Amino acid sequence: MRKVAFNQTKYGRDLLVDVEWVHDIPTFIRDAPHALEFFDITVITHGRGDCWLDGHRHAVRPGVVLFTTPGQVRHWETTFLDGICLFFMDTFIREFLHDESFIHRLPYFHCEPTRATVQLAPAAVRRMRARLTSMRLEFAQYRRDSLDVLRAQLHEMLIVLAREYATKHQVSSLRPTHKTVSRYFALVDRDLTQRHRVADYAAELGVSPGHLSVLCRRYGGQSAKCHLDQALVARARRMLLYSGATAERIAASLGFGDPSYFSRFFRRATGLSPTEFRDTST
């Protein structure tokens, strides 16, 4: 499966954001599973079909906005697809806001794959296109202060989309979070295949496992162990769906020394063994 990195040579290493139309991206992958290594927001303007995100199907039609978190596997199955894409690296917005938690507070990133889209009304789509067109104009007429303008425009765009998403999904437009919880989530993303014990992460964060779980329940909606297990299951699902590796190889790559323990872990979480899950999903 192909992994797509952010193009850091297009504008320079400091400008880690871009806005492009699908039809202007020669490397846009339409016909194969792939994983992005950056955040992506695609506003669909033309075409119909499906987009699979971590094995979950989303209907594609004009007005749909798809949110992709780095590492998620997506696969387009559409005809005449077009839209305008906003993609960026998290460091671009974090350095501007000096807020490690901002991305985690947005309701449409780091969410369940089943909730990674929102359908906008035509008027809202027009407003989104106007904002994104303004960003494209800033790229075209790049000046010394454009870096700050683009950061501000990105920040505004993310907040406006959060409000639209919150209205449609009946959630808070900015999830409450905590610095320690955000750092824990980032560590899990980084070290998931090497560390499966909450105590190891808590030690690095300088808190007790119990206190970390209290913070995760308060600001993340579930215990630290639940978050860790869900991240492992999500990674396992991706590998079972989109790689040809055996269950034993997947268990080893995820840091499970015993394939049978991995199988029991996966069955507890999904109700299926890894082999059964793969067979019923293909």
C-alpha positions in Angstrom: 0.0 0.0 0.0 1.3 3.4 -1.0 2.1 6.1 1.7 1.8 9.7 0.5 4.1 12.3 2.0 3.6 16.0 2.0 5.4 17.7 -0.8 7.8 20.0 1.1 9.7 21.1 -2.1 6.7 22.9 -3.8 6.8 26.1 -1.7 9.7 25.4 0.8 10.1 23.7 4.1 8.2 26.3 6.1 5.0 26.4 4.0 3.5 23.1 5.1 0.0 23.8 3.7 -1.5 23.7 0.2 -4.9 24.1 -1.6 -5.4 22.3 -4.9 -8.2 21.1 -7.1 -8.3 17.3 -7.6 -8.1 17.7 -11.4 -4.9 19.7 -10.9 -3.1 17.0 -8.8 -1.4 14.6 -11.3 -0.5 12.3 -8.4 -4.0 12.1 -6.9 -4.7 8.4 -6.2 -8.2 7.4 -7.4 -8.0 3.7 -7.8 -5.9 2.1 -5.0 -5.8 2.2 -1.2 -3.3 4.7 0.2 -2.4 6.4 3.4 -1.7 10.1 3.8 1.0 11.3 6.1 -0.7 14.7 6.5 -4.1 16.1 7.3 -6.5 16.4 4.4 -9.9 18.1 3.9 -11.6 17.5 0.5 -14.7 19.4 -0.4 -16.5 17.3 -3.1 -17.8 19.5 -6.0 -18.4 16.8 -8.7 -18.8 13.1 -9.0 -20.5 10.3 -7.2 -19.5 6.9 -5.7 -17.9 5.8 -2.4 -14.8 6.6 -0.4 -13.6 3.9 2.0 -11.8 5.2 5.1 -10.2 2.6 7.3 -12.7 0.1 5.9 -15.8 2.3 6.4 -17.8 3.4 3.4 -18.8 7.0 2.9 -21.1 8.1 0.1 -19.5 10.7 -2.2 -21.6 13.4 -3.8 -21.3 17.2 -4.3 -21.3 19.0 -0.9 -19.7 16.2 1.0 -16.6 17.1 3.0 -14.2 14.2 3.8 -11.7 14.6 6.7 -8.6 12.3 6.6 -6.3 12.0 9.6 -2.7 11.0 9.0 -2.3 7.2 8.8 -5.8 6.5 7.8 -6.2 4.3 4.7 -8.6 5.6 2.1 -9.8 4.3 -1.3 -11.9 6.2 -3.8 -14.4 4.3 -5.9 -16.0 7.2 -7.8 -16.8 8.5 -11.3 -15.9 12.0 -12.5 -14.5 12.9 -9.1 -13.5 16.5 -8.5 -13.2 18.8 -5.5 -10.9 21.2 -3.8 -8.4 19.9 -1.2 -6.9 21.6 1.8 -3.9 19.7 3.2 -1.4 20.5 5.8 1.1 19.2 8.4 0.1 19.7 12.0 3.4 21.5 12.8 2.3 24.4 10.5 -0.7 25.2 12.7 0.9 24.3 16.0 3.8 26.7 15.5 1.3 29.5 14.8 -1.0 28.8 17.7 1.6 27.5 20.2 -1.2 25.1 21.2 -0.3 21.4 21.2 -3.9 20.4 21.7 -5.6 22.4 18.9 -5.8 19.6 16.3 -7.0 17.1 18.9 -9.8 19.5 19.9 -11.3 19.6 16.4 -14.2 17.1 16.2 -13.5 15.8 12.7 -9.9 14.7 13.1 -8.9 11.7 15.3 -12.5 10.6 15.3 -14.2 7.4 14.5 -13.9 6.7 10.7 -17.6 6.4 10.5 -17.9 10.1 11.4 -15.3 11.5 9.1 -17.6 13.3 6.7 -20.2 16.1 6.8 -22.7 17.1 4.1 -22.8 20.9 3.6 -25.7 22.9 2.2 -25.0 24.6 -1.2 -24.6 28.0 0.5 -22.0 26.6 2.9 -20.1 25.0 0.0 -19.9 28.3 -1.7 -18.5 29.9 1.4 -15.9 27.1 1.7 -14.9 27.5 -1.9 -14.5 31.3 -1.5 -12.2 30.8 1.5 -10.1 28.2 -0.2 -10.0 30.3 -3.4 -8.7 33.2 -1.2 -5.9 30.9 0.1 -5.0 29.8 -3.5 -4.7 33.5 -4.4 -2.4 34.1 -1.5 -0.1 31.3 -2.8 -0.2 32.8 -6.3 0.7 36.3 -5.1 3.1 35.2 -2.4 4.6 38.0 -0.3 6.8 38.2 2.7 3.8 38.2 5.0 1.9 35.5 3.2 3.1 32.8 5.7 1.2 34.5 8.5 -1.8 35.2 6.3 -2.0 31.5 5.3 -1.7 30.4 8.9 -4.6 32.7 9.9 -6.7 31.6 7.0 -6.1 27.9 7.8 -7.0 28.5 11.5 -10.2 30.3 10.5 -11.1 27.5 8.0 -10.7 24.8 10.5 -12.9 26.6 13.1 -15.6 27.3 10.5 -15.7 23.7 9.4 -15.8 22.6 13.1 -18.9 24.7 13.6 -20.5 23.2 10.5 -19.5 19.7 11.6 -20.8 20.2 15.1 -24.2 21.4 13.9 -24.6 18.4 11.7 -23.3 15.8 14.2 -24.6 17.5 17.3 -21.3 17.6 19.1 -19.1 20.4 20.5 -17.3 22.4 17.8 -14.1 22.2 19.9 -13.6 19.1 22.1 -12.3 19.9 25.6 -8.8 18.5 26.0 -5.7 18.6 28.2 -2.0 19.0 27.4 -1.1 15.7 29.0 -3.9 13.9 27.1 -2.8 15.3 23.8 0.8 14.3 24.5 -0.4 10.8 25.4 -2.3 10.5 22.1 0.8 11.6 20.2 3.0 9.1 22.0 0.5 6.3 21.3 0.6 7.3 17.6 4.4 7.2 17.6 5.1 4.2 19.8 2.0 1.9 19.4 4.0 -1.0 17.9 6.6 -0.9 20.7 4.6 -0.2 23.9 1.3 -1.7 24.9 1.3 -0.8 28.6 -0.3 2.5 29.8 2.2 2.5 32.6 5.1 3.0 30.2 3.4 6.1 28.6 2.5 7.4 32.0 6.1 7.2 33.2 7.3 9.2 30.2 4.6 11.8 30.9 5.5 12.0 34.6 2.1 11.0 35.9 0.6 7.9 37.4 -1.3 5.4 35.2 -4.4 6.1 37.3 -4.2 9.9 36.9 -3.6 9.5 33.2 -6.8 7.4 32.9 -8.7 10.0 34.9 -7.6 12.7 32.5 -8.3 10.6 29.4 -11.9 9.9 30.7 -12.5 13.6 31.4 -11.0 15.0 28.2 -11.1 12.1 25.8 -14.2 10.3 26.8 -12.6 7.0 27.6 -9.8 5.5 29.7 -6.1 5.5 28.6 -6.3 1.7 28.2 -9.4 2.0 26.0 -7.7 4.5 23.8 -4.6 2.4 23.5 -6.5 -0.7 22.6 -8.7 1.1 20.1 -5.6 2.4 18.4 -4.1 -1.1 18.2 -7.4 -2.5 16.7 -7.6 0.3 14.2 -4.0 -0.4 13.0 -4.7 -4.1 12.9 -7.8 -3.5 10.8 -5.9 -1.4 8.3 -3.2 -4.1 7.9 -5.7 -6.9 7.6 -7.8 -5.0 5.0 -5.0 -3.4 2.9 -1.9 -5.7 3.2 -1.4 -9.2 2.2 0.5 -10.1 5.4 -0.5 -13.1 7.4 -2.1 -12.6 10.8 1.1 -13.8 12.3 3.2 -11.2 10.5 0.7 -8.5 11.5 0.8 -9.6 15.1 4.6 -9.4 15.1 4.7 -6.0 13.4 2.3 -4.6 16.0 4.5 -5.8 18.8 2.6 -8.9 19.9 5.1 -11.6 20.7 2.4 -14.3 20.7 0.1 -14.6 17.6 -2.6 -16.4 19.6 -2.7 -13.5 22.1 -3.1 -11.1 19.2 -6.0 -13.2 17.9 -7.7 -13.2 21.3 -7.2 -9.5 21.7 -8.6 -8.8 18.2 -11.6 -11.1 18.8 -12.4 -9.4 22.1 -12.5 -6.0 20.4 -14.3 -6.9 17.2 -16.1 -10.2 17.8 -14.1 -11.9 15.0 -10.7 -13.5 14.7 -8.3 -11.7 12.4 -8.9 -14.3 9.7 -12.6 -14.1 10.0 -12.5 -10.3 9.8 -10.4 -10.4 6.6 -12.7 -13.0 5.1 -15.9 -11.1 5.8 -14.4 -7.8 4.6 -13.2 -8.9 1.2 
